[in-house]
Amino acid sequence: MTNPHPTFDVAIVGAGICGLAHALAAARRGKRVVVIDRDAQANGASVRNFGFVTVTGQQRGDGWRRARRSRQIWAEIAPAAKIPVLQRGLLMVARRPEARAVLEEFRRDEMGAECKLVEPGEIDSYGQGLRTGEFAAALYSPHELRVESREAIPRLAAYLSERFGVTFLRETVVRSAAPPRLETSRGIVEAEAVIVCPGDDFHTLHPDRIAAYGLTRCKLHMLRLAPDSFDERLPPVMSDLGMIRYLGYSELPAAEALRKRLQAEQGEHIANGVHLIVVRSADNSLVVGDSHHYAATPDPFAPTQIDDLILDEYARVFAGPLPRVVERWTGTYASARDRLMLVDKPSDALHIVLITSGTGASTSFAIAEEVLADLFGPL
Ligand SMILES: Cc1cc2nc3c(=O)[nH]c(=O)nc-3n(C[C@H](O)[C@H](O)[C@H](O)COP(=O)(O)OP(=O)(O)OC[C@H]3O[C@@H](n4cnc5c(N)ncnc54)[C@H](O)[C@@H]3O)c2cc1C
């Protein structure tokens, strides 16, 4: 017989950023929360990413709105959770006139209202070390935050536990989730509401519901470059290839001419989904990426040829000798052709939340507030 008094108000499956964001939103409402994850510590996309909370470049509409709200929440909780914000802002450099045209169009748009178009002669004032003499312009965005995910995610979990009394059940697989009952590898857990945030595991819980969205998985290559004389003033840096991947730019009319030119000049980069993001860590090493390859089960191999394409773009943007590669890894995330995220509701008390684009660090907090409002009403 079902216990009429569930132990928890909310049970969350998955302790990645999506699950933790839902735990925060529920805990802030005073709910008794349990987070259940099969791994001993976070090991999925949420600790493999850049920790780059990106606003500028997110898709117009819900994506951009959610990123703005999530960035606000990151800024609120980072000091309380002792999560250092290592960099702020974004410098999007345009290596070509066609890329400058995209930035000019973006700057005129409401999404670019608080950004600044930077002329080549002024770029060095944001930090030295770039091939500024070869750029057509840059866009500076003040919105972004960069955290070190492999430290930030455990600290966020610790904060939820210490500040709000959130319970964590780790090394525990959830085999079925039908509120008020979850069957786990360690026994039954009861909760009034259940939120499943399974990352890119489409097959363990409610596989039929998830299958209806036609999802696939995306594999990304990432590199860490040895600590170097990187100018600490520089914000995260991106370049032309990012303007045809990030929908906030790529859906602008000016992006078409850039796409054509990049296809002709950097076809191999495009074929491998390569673009450039460079962020700095506390020890002045750089996290550099990435590439995009899609498959139901991405292979586990990481050919150097893909890393070389990423480093090739790095060398076109940064002056000086290439720092040594000291770490390489891959990550995967859920991907959909037609949506950035999805919330599926098999019942009123059960929500399945998947971030189906590479935007979970940037949007999860806002998504979680929306899901909690749907479950328990507006605040
Ligand atoms: C290399 C890389 C770079 C990225 N860069 C950025 C970036 O700069 N900015 C940005 O915003 N986003 C970025 N992303 C995307 C972002 O990291 C993801 O969107 C986000 O981490 C997804 O979070 P999640 O919690 O849904 O998934 P995950 O972090 O994968 O967590 C899912 C968790 O669910 C658990 N789980 C699943 N099923 C069960 C079950 N049945 N029982 C128990 N546990 C279960 C898993 O063990 C896992 O811990 C990047 C992603 C990658 C891979």
PDBQT file of the ligand as one rigid body, heavy atoms in Angstrom, charges set to zero:
ROOT
HETATM    1  C1  LIG A 401      31.631  19.421 -23.802  1.00  0.00    +0.000 C 
HETATM    2  C2  LIG A 401      30.389  20.196 -23.486  1.00  0.00    +0.000 A 
HETATM    3  C3  LIG A 401      30.427  21.589 -23.469  1.00  0.00    +0.000 A 
HETATM    4  C4  LIG A 401      29.283  22.322 -23.140  1.00  0.00    +0.000 A 
HETATM    5  N1  LIG A 401      29.373  23.680 -22.986  1.00  0.00    +0.000 NA
HETATM    6  C5  LIG A 401      28.322  24.362 -22.489  1.00  0.00    +0.000 A 
HETATM    7  C6  LIG A 401      28.429  25.728 -22.155  1.00  0.00    +0.000 A 
HETATM    8  O1  LIG A 401      29.502  26.329 -22.275  1.00  0.00    +0.000 OA
HETATM    9  N2  LIG A 401      27.329  26.395 -21.730  1.00  0.00    +0.000 N 
HETATM   10  C7  LIG A 401      26.141  25.762 -21.556  1.00  0.00    +0.000 A 
HETATM   11  O2  LIG A 401      25.177  26.394 -21.170  1.00  0.00    +0.000 OA
HETATM   12  N3  LIG A 401      26.007  24.441 -21.800  1.00  0.00    +0.000 NA
HETATM   13  C8  LIG A 401      27.061  23.743 -22.260  1.00  0.00    +0.000 A 
HETATM   14  N4  LIG A 401      26.946  22.407 -22.510  1.00  0.00    +0.000 N 
HETATM   15  C9  LIG A 401      25.647  21.764 -22.312  1.00  0.00    +0.000 C 
HETATM   16  C10 LIG A 401      25.400  21.461 -20.842  1.00  0.00    +0.000 C 
HETATM   17  O3  LIG A 401      26.568  20.961 -20.241  1.00  0.00    +0.000 OA
HETATM   18  C11 LIG A 401      24.247  20.470 -20.753  1.00  0.00    +0.000 C 
HETATM   19  O4  LIG A 401      23.107  21.012 -21.412  1.00  0.00    +0.000 OA
HETATM   20  C12 LIG A 401      23.879  20.188 -19.310  1.00  0.00    +0.000 C 
HETATM   21  O5  LIG A 401      25.020  19.864 -18.564  1.00  0.00    +0.000 OA
HETATM   22  C13 LIG A 401      22.848  19.074 -19.209  1.00  0.00    +0.000 C 
HETATM   23  O6  LIG A 401      22.624  18.884 -17.824  1.00  0.00    +0.000 OA
HETATM   24  P1  LIG A 401      21.805  17.644 -17.298  1.00  0.00    +0.000 P 
HETATM   25  O7  LIG A 401      21.740  17.794 -15.825  1.00  0.00    +0.000 OA
HETATM   26  O8  LIG A 401      20.553  17.542 -18.087  1.00  0.00    +0.000 OA
HETATM   27  O9  LIG A 401      22.674  16.361 -17.723  1.00  0.00    +0.000 OA
HETATM   28  P2  LIG A 401      23.905  15.628 -17.019  1.00  0.00    +0.000 P 
HETATM   29  O10 LIG A 401      24.906  16.570 -16.515  1.00  0.00    +0.000 OA
HETATM   30  O11 LIG A 401      24.358  14.613 -18.017  1.00  0.00    +0.000 OA
HETATM   31  O12 LIG A 401      23.266  14.909 -15.755  1.00  0.00    +0.000 OA
HETATM   32  C14 LIG A 401      22.324  13.877 -15.865  1.00  0.00    +0.000 C 
HETATM   33  C15 LIG A 401      22.446  13.011 -14.634  1.00  0.00    +0.000 C 
HETATM   34  O13 LIG A 401      21.339  12.115 -14.555  1.00  0.00    +0.000 OA
HETATM   35  C16 LIG A 401      21.788  10.906 -14.005  1.00  0.00    +0.000 C 
HETATM   36  N5  LIG A 401      20.799   9.874 -14.342  1.00  0.00    +0.000 N 
HETATM   37  C17 LIG A 401      20.188   9.692 -15.546  1.00  0.00    +0.000 A 
HETATM   38  N6  LIG A 401      19.282   8.683 -15.456  1.00  0.00    +0.000 NA
HETATM   39  C18 LIG A 401      19.343   8.222 -14.174  1.00  0.00    +0.000 A 
HETATM   40  C19 LIG A 401      18.644   7.203 -13.495  1.00  0.00    +0.000 A 
HETATM   41  N7  LIG A 401      17.682   6.452 -14.072  1.00  0.00    +0.000 N 
HETATM   42  N8  LIG A 401      18.940   6.984 -12.179  1.00  0.00    +0.000 NA
HETATM   43  C20 LIG A 401      19.897   7.725 -11.565  1.00  0.00    +0.000 A 
HETATM   44  N9  LIG A 401      20.573   8.723 -12.186  1.00  0.00    +0.000 NA
HETATM   45  C21 LIG A 401      20.299   8.972 -13.472  1.00  0.00    +0.000 A 
HETATM   46  C22 LIG A 401      23.160  10.719 -14.618  1.00  0.00    +0.000 C 
HETATM   47  O14 LIG A 401      23.960   9.843 -13.832  1.00  0.00    +0.000 OA
HETATM   48  C23 LIG A 401      23.696  12.149 -14.651  1.00  0.00    +0.000 C 
HETATM   49  O15 LIG A 401      24.467  12.441 -13.481  1.00  0.00    +0.000 OA
HETATM   50  C24 LIG A 401      28.067  21.649 -22.875  1.00  0.00    +0.000 A 
HETATM   51  C25 LIG A 401      28.026  20.255 -22.911  1.00  0.00    +0.000 A 
HETATM   52  C26 LIG A 401      29.168  19.528 -23.195  1.00  0.00    +0.000 A 
HETATM   53  C27 LIG A 401      29.118  18.031 -23.207  1.00  0.00    +0.000 C 
ENDROOT
TORSDOF 0
